[in-house]
Amino acid sequence: MARTRLEDLKVHVRFKLSALWAAIMSCYIYGDFWGLYRPGNLKDMLDGIGPLGPTSQGSLVAVSVLVAVPAVMIFLSLALPAAFARWLNLLISIALTAIILATLPGAWAFYVFMSCVEIALQLGIAWYAWRWPRQIAS
């Protein structure tokens, strides 16, 4: 009896990066959603947004920008010229990893778990971007 292998398709790095950003967005959304169930969360939200200070239009815009970056990267990973997309993916994934690490002290277990998943995904982005396939110039 002949052995068969599963058919496999080579997925371009751009699609891998885009999928990783989409996965990160899912983690952001669910992590924030579950955070709403934390006792005292609504009071904490009114008191302020951690290091950003009291809740204000400015602090909410800052958080919105932070959350919008991965959403925009889903598209930019596919649309930008390769060299620019590579460096942007590297820089943003590393910067967001640093921000997540800065928010971990004192966090609840669910947030630590979601943050670890986000960090792993962002490090995956950095790895794929760093190892972006090269072509021999003709």
C-alpha positions in Angstrom: 0.0 0.0 0.0 1.4 3.4 -1.0 2.0 5.9 1.7 0.6 9.4 1.1 1.5 12.7 2.5 -0.9 15.5 3.3 -0.8 18.3 0.7 0.9 21.4 2.1 0.9 24.9 0.8 3.8 27.3 1.2 2.4 30.3 3.0 4.2 33.6 2.2 5.6 35.4 5.3 3.2 38.4 4.7 0.2 36.2 5.3 1.8 34.6 8.4 2.5 38.1 9.8 -1.0 39.3 9.0 -2.5 36.2 10.7 -0.3 36.7 13.8 -1.5 40.3 14.1 -5.1 39.2 13.8 -4.5 36.6 16.5 -3.0 39.3 18.7 -6.1 41.5 18.2 -8.3 38.6 19.3 -6.2 38.3 22.5 -6.4 42.1 23.1 -10.2 42.0 22.7 -10.8 39.0 24.9 -8.3 40.1 27.5 -10.0 43.5 27.8 -13.5 41.8 27.8 -12.6 39.4 30.7 -11.1 42.3 32.5 -14.5 43.9 32.7 -15.5 41.1 35.1 -12.8 41.9 37.6 -14.3 43.2 40.9 -13.9 46.9 41.2 -13.0 47.3 37.5 -15.6 50.0 36.8 -14.4 52.1 39.7 -10.8 51.6 38.7 -11.7 52.7 35.1 -13.2 56.0 36.5 -10.1 56.5 38.7 -7.7 56.4 35.8 -5.8 54.3 33.3 -2.7 53.3 35.2 0.4 55.3 34.2 -1.7 57.4 31.8 -3.4 59.1 34.7 -7.1 60.0 35.1 -9.5 58.9 32.5 -9.8 61.7 29.9 -10.2 62.1 26.2 -6.4 62.2 25.9 -5.8 59.0 27.9 -8.6 57.2 25.9 -7.1 58.3 22.6 -3.6 57.0 23.8 -5.1 53.6 24.6 -7.1 53.6 21.3 -3.9 54.3 19.4 -2.2 51.4 21.2 -5.0 49.0 20.3 -5.3 50.3 16.7 -1.6 49.6 15.9 -2.0 45.8 15.7 -5.3 46.2 13.8 -3.6 48.4 11.2 -0.6 46.0 11.0 -2.9 43.3 9.7 -3.2 45.3 6.5 0.2 47.0 6.4 1.9 43.6 6.6 0.3 42.7 3.3 0.4 46.1 1.6 3.7 47.8 2.3 6.9 47.2 0.3 8.8 44.2 1.7 11.7 46.0 3.3 9.5 48.6 5.0 7.0 45.9 6.2 9.9 43.8 7.6 11.3 46.6 9.7 7.9 47.9 10.8 6.9 44.4 11.9 10.1 44.0 13.8 10.0 47.4 15.6 6.3 47.4 16.5 6.2 43.8 17.7 9.2 44.4 20.0 7.8 47.8 21.2 4.4 46.2 22.0 6.1 43.3 23.8 8.0 45.9 26.0 4.7 47.7 26.8 3.0 44.4 27.7 5.9 43.4 30.0 5.6 46.8 31.7 1.9 46.2 32.5 2.4 42.8 34.0 3.4 43.6 37.6 0.4 43.0 39.9 -1.8 41.7 37.1 -4.5 39.1 37.6 -3.7 35.5 36.4 -6.0 35.7 33.4 -4.2 38.9 32.3 -0.8 37.3 32.8 -1.9 34.3 30.7 -3.3 36.5 27.9 -0.1 38.7 28.0 2.1 35.6 27.7 0.1 34.5 24.6 0.4 38.0 23.1 4.1 38.1 23.8 4.6 34.7 22.2 2.7 35.9 19.1 4.6 39.1 18.9 7.9 37.3 19.2 6.7 35.1 16.4 6.2 38.3 14.3 9.7 39.5 15.1 11.1 36.0 14.2 9.2 35.8 10.9 10.1 39.4 10.0 13.8 38.9 10.9 13.9 35.7 8.8 12.0 37.3 5.8 12.9 35.2 2.7 15.4 36.8 0.4 15.7 36.7 -3.4 18.9 36.8 -5.4 19.1 40.1 -7.3 18.9 39.5 -11.0 
